[in-house]
């Protein structure tokens, strides 16, 4: 997406970043948690450098 969270998380989990992106979109559309989780993980990514 925009902040690089999907690629970062995909590398950490050892899965393709496309799967992570799809999971965020499904989470945002179905459960309403995708956007909030994405922002939280972006902060974690920034702090882990």
Backbone as JSON, one array per atom type, in Angstrom:
{
  "sequence": "XXXXXXXXXXXXXXXXXXXXXXXXXXXXXXXXXXXXXXXXXXXXXXXXX",
  "N": [[0.84, -1.18, 0.0], [0.7, 2.13, 0.91], [2.55, 2.91, 2.92], [4.45, 0.91, 3.16], [4.04, -1.21, 4.86], [2.91, -3.71, 4.27], [4.84, -5.11, 2.73], [6.94, -5.16, 4.59], [5.77, -6.59, 6.74], [5.17, -8.96, 5.42], [7.76, -9.91, 4.88], [8.65, -10.33, 7.51], [6.9, -12.35, 8.36], [7.34, -14.27, 6.49], [5.79, -14.63, 4.19], [4.06, -13.92, 1.08], [3.76, -10.52, 0.09], [1.46, -9.72, -1.18], [-0.57, -11.32, -0.22], [-0.74, -10.36, 2.36], [-1.62, -7.75, 1.83], [-4.14, -8.26, 0.72], [-5.36, -9.38, 2.95], [-5.44, -7.13, 4.65], [-7.22, -5.5, 3.22], [-9.56, -7.07, 3.15], [-9.99, -7.22, 5.9], [-10.49, -4.52, 6.44], [-12.82, -4.02, 4.93], [-14.69, -5.98, 5.77], [-14.55, -6.28, 8.59], [-13.75, -3.89, 9.65], [-11.29, -3.37, 10.82], [-8.94, -3.27, 9.46], [-7.7, -0.84, 8.6], [-7.04, 0.49, 10.99], [-5.36, -1.43, 12.18], [-3.36, -1.48, 10.24], [-2.24, 1.08, 10.56], [-1.28, 0.91, 13.18], [0.64, -1.12, 12.87], [2.33, 0.24, 11.15], [3.43, 2.16, 12.85], [4.77, 0.46, 14.61], [6.62, -0.59, 12.83], [8.12, 1.72, 12.26], [9.24, 2.21, 14.77], [10.83, -0.01, 15.12], [13.14, 0.25, 13.72]],
  "CA": [[0.0, 0.0, 0.0], [1.39, 3.41, 0.85], [3.6, 3.08, 3.91], [5.38, -0.2, 3.14], [3.76, -2.15, 5.94], [2.64, -5.05, 3.74], [6.12, -5.73, 2.39], [7.67, -5.38, 5.83], [5.12, -7.66, 7.48], [5.35, -10.17, 4.64], [9.12, -10.4, 5.14], [8.72, -10.81, 8.9], [6.14, -13.59, 8.5], [7.78, -15.21, 5.48], [4.74, -14.86, 3.21], [4.01, -12.93, 0.02], [3.13, -9.27, 0.53], [0.13, -9.62, -1.78], [-1.49, -11.97, 0.72], [-0.91, -9.41, 3.47], [-2.46, -6.65, 1.33], [-5.52, -8.76, 0.6], [-5.87, -9.53, 4.31], [-5.78, -5.8, 5.15], [-8.43, -5.01, 2.52], [-10.69, -7.85, 3.67], [-10.21, -6.77, 7.27], [-11.1, -3.18, 6.42], [-14.17, -4.07, 4.38], [-15.6, -6.87, 6.5], [-14.52, -6.17, 10.04], [-13.44, -2.53, 10.05], [-10.07, -3.3, 11.6], [-7.78, -3.26, 8.58], [-7.04, 0.46, 8.57], [-6.43, 0.71, 12.31], [-4.25, -2.37, 12.32], [-2.31, -1.03, 9.34], [-1.58, 2.23, 11.18], [-0.54, 0.42, 14.35], [1.82, -1.82, 12.37], [3.24, 1.24, 10.6], [4.14, 2.73, 14.0], [5.69, -0.59, 15.06], [7.69, -0.63, 11.82], [8.97, 2.89, 12.48], [9.97, 2.08, 16.05], [11.73, -1.17, 15.11], [14.36, 0.56, 12.95]],
  "C": [[0.88, 1.24, 0.0], [2.63, 3.44, 1.74], [4.59, 1.92, 3.98], [5.16, -1.25, 4.2], [3.57, -3.58, 5.41], [3.93, -5.79, 3.38], [6.93, -6.07, 3.63], [7.1, -6.56, 6.61], [5.25, -8.99, 6.75], [6.73, -10.77, 4.84], [9.24, -10.97, 6.54], [8.03, -12.16, 9.06], [6.55, -14.66, 7.48], [6.71, -15.57, 4.46], [4.76, -13.73, 2.18], [3.26, -11.68, 0.48], [1.75, -9.07, -0.06], [-0.92, -10.24, -0.87], [-1.77, -11.03, 1.9], [-1.81, -8.26, 3.04], [-3.92, -7.07, 1.24], [-6.13, -8.9, 1.99], [-6.25, -8.17, 4.91], [-7.06, -5.28, 4.51], [-9.66, -5.75, 3.03], [-11.02, -7.42, 5.1], [-10.88, -5.41, 7.34], [-12.55, -3.22, 5.95], [-15.15, -4.88, 5.23], [-15.68, -6.57, 8.0], [-14.22, -4.76, 10.54], [-12.15, -2.37, 10.84], [-8.82, -3.16, 10.74], [-7.01, -1.96, 8.62], [-6.35, 0.75, 9.9], [-5.24, -0.19, 12.55], [-3.08, -1.96, 11.46], [-1.54, 0.13, 9.96], [-0.76, 1.83, 12.4], [0.73, -0.29, 13.9], [2.82, -0.86, 11.73], [4.06, 1.88, 11.72], [5.16, 1.72, 14.53], [6.88, -0.67, 14.11], [8.65, 0.54, 12.02], [9.82, 2.75, 13.72], [10.98, 0.94, 16.04], [13.01, -0.91, 14.32], [15.52, 0.89, 13.84]]
}
